[in-house]
Amino acid sequence: MPASLFGRLTLILVVGLLAAQFASMWLHMGERAMIMQQFHGQIPVLPSRFATHLLITLAAVIAVSLVAVRLVTRPLQRLAEAADAFGGDLESPPLPETGPAETRRAAEAFNRMQDRLRRLIAERGRALAAVSHDLRTPLTRMRLRAELVDDETLRAQINADIDDMQAMVESTLDYLRGLRENEALQSIDMEALLASLVADAQALGHPVTLAGKTVAPYLGRLSQLKRALGNLIDNAVKYGQSAHIVIEDSAVELRLCVEDKGPGIAEADLARVVEPYVRLEASRSRETGGVGLGLSIARDAALLHGGRLVLENRAGGGLRAALVLPR
């Protein structure tokens, strides 16, 4: 049985019409009498004119079936294409509400869902802006008031707590901002982007290296990819002492691997470590900073581009985080 709806409907129509044709032949008494008289007691061979008629009928049936099935399945194909487009671009146009009643109802339902999702994301964006302002303002006041504390030890502890709170707020807002942004696609020189990130890390004294070449620019969202790669590099430096970036490019996909020399991650935790706010204390000490959002941001950026984030332990020790992006 064909896997696609188009193939299945075509097969059903062709088989049904051919069965009807054979039934018509069998019920045609003149043809039946001729066959029985000519081939009595033998396996009958169809007359040539009937075979010609059957071939013509078969060709007509197949042609009409292809056209009919295409008309039936085209709205489903448009719906699938619209869903894929909406997943990558929130401003994608709505489906045309035309065609049969069932098609119109499906298009109307899809357009209503699309509109509700747009409103939900817009409302979340406004809430994000409000939270950003409401949280930063009291933290700033707390930092100013901490300077009035005479006890230096207590003042340092208060400032450390404020720094932790500030880092958590910034990380959370950065994560939510990545989910909210609908950045336009642009041609990106990934090799130049990685080179700039490596130069920034090296300027801070971090052991970060880059190897490999890209074969062509990549069409993507610059700020989200930069944020994702920056998080992967920061994680490698914080938890793996160093970061070695390897570019593996082809006509099919672009693979950006960030390798470190740390303790790696237990195999059972590789899947859940990319979830928001998940931190593995066995290998991710809190003193190094972070609230468990770096890998989540990188994963979401990969998914937004139709790719994936692959984490695996290296044979020689350390972790390899590969951002795999389809061409």
N, C-alpha and C positions, 0 to 999 in steps of 0.2 A: 504494500500500500504506500503511495507517495506520502512524503512527510508534510508537504505544504497543502493548505486548503485548496489552492488553485489546482494542484495535481489531482487531489481526491475528487473534487467536483467534476473535473474533466473526465476522469475515469468512470465515475458514476453515470454521467450523461452518455458517454460513448457506449458503455456496456448496455445501458438501458435501451438506447435507440437501436443498437444492433440486435438485441434480443427481440425487440418489436419487429424489426425487419425479418428475422428468421421466422417469427410467429406468423407474420403476414404471408411469407412464402409457403409455410406449411399449410395454412388455411386456404391458399389459392388452389382450388380444386383442380383446375386445368393443369397447372404445373405439377401438382402432386400425382395426378393420374398418369401424366407423361413419364414422370420419373419411375413410378411403380411398374408401368408396362415395359419400359426400356431396360430396367435394371432389376427385374424380378429375381429374387434369390441371390443377388450380389450386393456388394457395398456400392451404393449409388455414387456416381460422379456428377456433379452439378453441370447443367448446360452452360455453354460459354456465354450466352447472352445474359443468363442469370448472374454469372460471376462478374461480368462487366457492370451489370446493374448494381451488384453488391459493392464493388469497388467505388463506383461513383457515389453511392449512398454513404459509404464509409468516409470518403473525402469530405463530402458536404457536412456530415455529422461532426467530424473533427473540427472543421472550420467554424461552424456555428457554435460548437461547444466552447472553443477557445475564446471567441468574442463574448459569449454570454458569461462565461466564468470570469473573464477579465473585468467585465462591468460589475460583477458581484464583489470581487475581491479588491478592486481599486480603492473603495472607501476605507477598507481595513488597512491597506498599505499607507494611505494618507494619514490615518490615525496614528499608526506606528511611527511614521516619520515625524509627525507633529510632536509626539511624546518625546522622541529622542532629541528633537530640536529644543523643546522646552527645558529638558534636563540640562542642556548646555548654555541656554540663553533665556533668561526670564522674560526678555522683551520680544520673544518670537511671536509672529502674528497668529491670531486665532484661526481655527479651522473654518473654512467656508461652510455655512449651514445650508447646503443644497443636496439634491438627490432624493431618493425614496424616503418615506417617513422614518424608517428605522435608522437610516444613515443620518438624517437630520437630528433625530433625538440623541444619537451618540455624539455628534459634533457639538450640540448644545450642552450636553453634560460635560464634555471635555473642556469647552470654553468656560463654563461656570467654575469648574475645578481650577483652571488656570487663573481665573480672575481672583478666586479666593486665596490661592497661594501667593499671588502678587501682593494682595492686601495684607496677608499675614506677615510676609517678609518686610513690607514697608513699615508696618506697625512695630515689628521687632527692631528695625533699624532706628526708629524714633525712640524706642525704649532704651536701646543701646547708647544713643547719644545722651539721654537723660542720666542713665546710670554712670556713664563716663564722667559727667560733670559732678554729679552728686557724690561720687566716691572720692574723686581727686581733691575736691575742696576741703573736706574735713581732714584728710590725710595731711594736706599742706598746713592746716591750722595746728594739727597735733605736732608736726615737726617744728613749727615756730615756737610752740609752747614748751616743747622739750628743751629748747635752748635756755629756758628760764630756770631749769632744774640745776641746783648748785652741785649736787652729788654727781661727779663725773662718771662713776660706775653705773649709777642708775640712769643717767642721761644716755650713755652708750647703749644700755640694754633697751631703753625706749626707742632710740633711733634704729636699732637692729630690728625690733618688732615692726616699726613703721616701714622699714625697707622690705621686710618679708611681705607685709600687707600690700605695699605698692607693687611688688613683683607679681603677687597673685592677681591683683586687679589688672595690671597691664597684660599679663598672660591671658587672662580670661577674656578681656576685651579684644585682644589680638585674635584669639580663637573665634569669637563671635563675629568679628569683623570679616574674617576670612570666609565664614559661612554666608555672610550677608552680601558681600561685594559682587557686583555683576560687571566685572571689568571686561572691556572689549578685547578681542583677540588681536594679536599683533605678531609680526615676524621677529623672533628673538634669536640673537647670536648667543647660544648657550655656552659656547666656549669662552666668549668674552665675559659673560655673566659670571661664570665660575671663576675665571681668572681674577675678576674684581673681588669676589668673596674671599678667595685665597689670599689676595694681597692685603685685604683688611685684616684677616686673621693673623697673617704673618707680621703685620705692623704691631699687633698686640703681643707678639712674641710666641704665638702658638705654632707648633710644628704641623703645618698643613701643606700638602703637595697635590699637584694636579698632573694627570697623565691622560693621553688619548686625544682624539680629534673628532669633531662633528663633520658630517658630510654635507649638511645643508642647514639653514636656519630652521628653527622650530616655531610653529604657529601656536601661540599659547597666551596665557595671562601673566604678564611680567611680574607684577608685585606678588602674586600668590606663589609663583614658582620660586622667586627670590626668597620669600619668607620660608618656604618649605626647605629649600636647600640650606639656607642659613641655620635653620633649626637642626638639620641633620649634622651639619659641620660642628655646631656648638655642642651637640650631644656627644659626638665622637671625641672632641677635645676634652670635655668635662669628665667623661666616664671611661674613655679609652686612651688617654694620654696624647693621642695624635689623630690626625685625619688624613687619609690618602684617598683622593677622588679619582675615579677611573671613568672615562667616557667610552661607552660602547654604542656606536651608532650604525644604523643600517637603513635601508629603504622602508622597512616594516616598523621598527620601533627605535626609540632613543632610550638607552639605559644609562642612568647616572648612579654610580655606586660610590658610597662613602664607607670606607673601611677604617676600623680602629684596632687598637691592640689591647683592649680592655678584657674584662672577664667574660664578656658575652652575656647571653640571656638563656635561662633554662628553656628547653624545647617546649615545655608545657605552658610557658608564659609568652611565647612569641606572638600568639594570636591576640591575647587580651591586652598586651602592653601598649597597643596603639589606641585603646579606648581612652576617652578624656579622663583626666585626673587619676589614672592608674600609674602608680610608682612602685617599683620593685626594690624594696629596701635592701635585699641581699646584694644587689649590684649597683644600686643608685642611691648613694648616700645623700641625705638631706642637706648636709653641709655644702654640697656642691651647687645647691640652688635648684630652681625649677619646681613646677607644680604638677607635672605630668601631662602637659599639653603639646609639647614639641612634636612628638610622633603623630598625635592626632591631627595637628595642622598639616603636617606633611602628607598624611594619608588622604585627608579631605582634598588637598590640592591635586593629588594624583587622580582621585576619583572624578574630580571636576573636569579633568582633561581626558577622561575615558581610560585612564591607566590604573596603576596599582602601586602600592608600597610593599616591597618584599624584604622581610627581615630573615637573616639566616646567620648561624654561627660559622665562622671560618674554620677550616681544617687546622690551620696553624695557630688558632686562638684569636679572640676578638670577634667583633660583630660586623656584618656587612649589611648596610641599609641601601637597597636599590630602588630608586625612583624610576619606574618603567612607564614610558609615555608612548602611546601609539603615534605613528606618522600619519 
